[in-house]
């Protein structure tokens, strides 16, 4: 239980490569435990922190038009190629 919830894949390696079978499961688990907090801290430090009003403007000016354009494109592709069920 805790191995799987703390690290995707639990004890065994994520990729099923011949070289990865020679490394013990506890080493793989340690690598995963070290890797995920490192990535989390790296992402938190690399991306800017937005204020609430900046997030609202970003959502209204950037993400809303992009999501509407995606809906139009996907529905257009589905109708054009007759992939609808």
One Martini backbone bead per residue (centre of mass of N, CA, C, O) as a GRO file, in nm:
protein
   85
    1UNK     BB    1   0.061   0.058  -0.028
    2UNK     BB    2   0.280   0.285   0.034
    3UNK     BB    3   0.456   0.234  -0.217
    4UNK     BB    4   0.238   0.315  -0.429
    5UNK     BB    5   0.161   0.601  -0.313
    6UNK     BB    6   0.461   0.724  -0.318
    7UNK     BB    7   0.517   0.542  -0.589
    8UNK     BB    8   0.512   0.476  -0.902
    9UNK     BB    9   0.519   0.115  -0.906
   10UNK     BB   10   0.676   0.096  -0.655
   11UNK     BB   11   0.944  -0.111  -0.644
   12UNK     BB   12   0.962  -0.138  -0.929
   13UNK     BB   13   1.038  -0.051  -1.222
   14UNK     BB   14   0.904   0.126  -1.480
   15UNK     BB   15   1.098  -0.009  -1.670
   16UNK     BB   16   1.145  -0.308  -1.882
   17UNK     BB   17   1.467  -0.367  -1.838
   18UNK     BB   18   1.743  -0.560  -1.811
   19UNK     BB   19   1.911  -0.364  -1.622
   20UNK     BB   20   1.676  -0.316  -1.404
   21UNK     BB   21   1.690  -0.616  -1.275
   22UNK     BB   22   1.973  -0.567  -1.114
   23UNK     BB   23   1.820  -0.369  -0.943
   24UNK     BB   24   1.701  -0.312  -0.657
   25UNK     BB   25   1.400  -0.211  -0.524
   26UNK     BB   26   1.510  -0.012  -0.305
   27UNK     BB   27   1.661   0.167  -0.506
   28UNK     BB   28   1.420   0.251  -0.677
   29UNK     BB   29   1.263   0.379  -0.447
   30UNK     BB   30   1.478   0.592  -0.376
   31UNK     BB   31   1.481   0.734  -0.647
   32UNK     BB   32   1.181   0.818  -0.644
   33UNK     BB   33   1.184   0.976  -0.375
   34UNK     BB   34   1.397   1.187  -0.478
   35UNK     BB   35   1.275   1.283  -0.753
   36UNK     BB   36   0.992   1.408  -0.683
   37UNK     BB   37   1.080   1.643  -0.494
   38UNK     BB   38   1.272   1.772  -0.693
   39UNK     BB   39   1.057   1.839  -0.911
   40UNK     BB   40   0.875   2.007  -0.731
   41UNK     BB   41   1.082   2.226  -0.654
   42UNK     BB   42   1.158   2.307  -0.942
   43UNK     BB   43   0.880   2.404  -1.034
   44UNK     BB   44   0.831   2.615  -0.809
   45UNK     BB   45   1.093   2.788  -0.891
   46UNK     BB   46   1.045   2.832  -1.210
   47UNK     BB   47   0.765   2.935  -1.166
   48UNK     BB   48   0.552   3.169  -1.142
   49UNK     BB   49   0.373   3.375  -0.915
   50UNK     BB   50   0.040   3.433  -0.895
   51UNK     BB   51  -0.207   3.630  -0.866
   52UNK     BB   52  -0.540   3.639  -0.864
   53UNK     BB   53  -0.575   3.856  -1.090
   54UNK     BB   54  -0.380   3.715  -1.290
   55UNK     BB   55  -0.537   3.449  -1.314
   56UNK     BB   56  -0.799   3.571  -1.425
   57UNK     BB   57  -0.672   3.698  -1.680
   58UNK     BB   58  -0.550   3.439  -1.794
   59UNK     BB   59  -0.816   3.284  -1.821
   60UNK     BB   60  -0.969   3.500  -1.999
   61UNK     BB   61  -0.734   3.562  -2.228
   62UNK     BB   62  -0.623   3.251  -2.277
   63UNK     BB   63  -0.783   2.985  -2.189
   64UNK     BB   64  -1.061   3.035  -2.312
   65UNK     BB   65  -0.983   3.056  -2.615
   66UNK     BB   66  -0.833   2.784  -2.629
   67UNK     BB   67  -1.072   2.601  -2.545
   68UNK     BB   68  -1.267   2.690  -2.769
   69UNK     BB   69  -1.083   2.611  -3.006
   70UNK     BB   70  -1.069   2.312  -2.933
   71UNK     BB   71  -1.367   2.248  -2.961
   72UNK     BB   72  -1.388   2.326  -3.260
   73UNK     BB   73  -1.171   2.137  -3.375
   74UNK     BB   74  -1.272   1.865  -3.269
   75UNK     BB   75  -1.559   1.883  -3.386
   76UNK     BB   76  -1.466   1.922  -3.681
   77UNK     BB   77  -1.317   1.653  -3.709
   78UNK     BB   78  -1.554   1.466  -3.636
   79UNK     BB   79  -1.742   1.564  -3.866
   80UNK     BB   80  -1.559   1.538  -4.117
   81UNK     BB   81  -1.481   1.213  -4.051
   82UNK     BB   82  -1.716   1.061  -3.911
   83UNK     BB   83  -1.655   0.986  -3.574
   84UNK     BB   84  -1.927   0.961  -3.479
   85UNK     BB   85  -2.153   0.744  -3.310
   0.00000   0.00000   0.00000
